[in-house]
Amino acid sequence: MRQLFLGLFAFCFSVAAAAQTIPTPAAIDAAVNKILTDTHANGMAVAVIDHGKVGYVHAYGIRNAKADPLTADTIMYGASLTKTVFAYTVMQLVDQGKLKLDTPLKDDLDNPLPTYGPDPVFPDKYGPYKDLASDPRWEKITPRMCLTHSTGFDNFWFIEPDHKLHIHFDPGTRFSYSGEGLILLQFVIEHGRKAQGLGLDVGDLTHANFTRLGMTRTSLVFQNGSDPNVADGWNDQGQPQPHDKRSKVRVAGSMNTTISDLSKFAAALVSGDGLSAASRAEMTKPQLHITTAGQFPDFGPDLPVKDQRKDLYAGLGVVVFDGSQGHGFYKGGHDGQTANTLVCLETSQRCVLILSNDVRSEAGFAGLVKFILGDTGVPYDWEYGDHAGKS
């Protein structure tokens, strides 16, 4: 009888968790075009990954005020999806024994962090680490804390009222979104001890992955010169904005890519291509419970325990969650004219990737992801609050 019960339970669970049929390309096209109409957005691009392989890629709308078409090979701004690409690259260094997630970063450097000055070519490439000289808590920061947004830094040092780098809480004790933390890890990889295999250019490391995956139009700096197939953007007032052609590698968000290229990375990530099984599992393991009502503002108060979402955690370079289809992970990207999202489900190795050059389209992301993947449990309410589609 017990075996019968367990068998029935497993059957019922598998039915409840079964992935829905992916809609047809025509149905996806119709859903996207409705979003563009409803939000007055000018362009977006969508990719669907199924069983770890790219299944559908398409671009919609226009790329600039001249009404040139947005295509699957149009260069678009990757924004904070750069962070997930970086985390994947970091885990390759872990696989190679060049980094350990829980070894303090101070042990990877030849000198104390506050003694390093600005980059001689790009003075604003990294943080002003001299500001940490009077706060010894920097010595506790590890790669894991950088990748789980728990360094204690604000999102960026230059948004601090005094334009200085501060640690606002004991590192590792809570989540608070910080591009600055990932840039610190970039600094250590690029300036760390050569004897242990560091002192590496992150742009070169990511380029090696892009080459391996056939991502020929992707880079962490703008390399496309006078290439006309580049997307400008539109803010929430419908005003055109020029493409930001970033000249320095900043892992918090300098990537330029295409929907065709980045779909290949999404397929590699969800299937574990390029990582050991242990490192791939580490990326999407629940690492640090997220207890706030929203991703922003930074340093927001904890919700009462009864109101906290029990499955909402930082992974490494992603946020992880559980829904009716099992464990999933996601990452967003956003600026005044850019809206991006990647949502993946572990069991089915399915993902939806959306890149948009018009921030207004973001208001339709939650509905489109649900239309394609079914109910996933992705925490868009925490991600966006009432800010979806706003600059």
Protein Blocks (a to p, Z undefined) as FASTA:
>chain_A
ZZmmmmmmmmmmmmmmpccddddfklmmmmmmmmmmmnopabdcddddeehiafbdcdeh
jfbfnopacdfklccdekjmlmmmmmmmmmmmmmnopacfklcfklmpfbdfklpccdfk
lmmlpccfklmmmmmklmmpcfklmmnopnopafblklpfnlpacdfbdehiaccddfkl
mmmmmmmmmmmcfknopaiafklmmmmmmmmnopakgcfbdfkljafbbcddddfkopac
dddddfbdcfklpcccdfklmmmmmmmmmnopoiafklmmmmmgcfbdcfbfbfbdehia
cddfklpcfkbccdehiacdddfkopadddddddfkbccdddddfklopacddddfbfkl
mmmmmmmmmmmnopnhpafklmnmmmgoiZZ
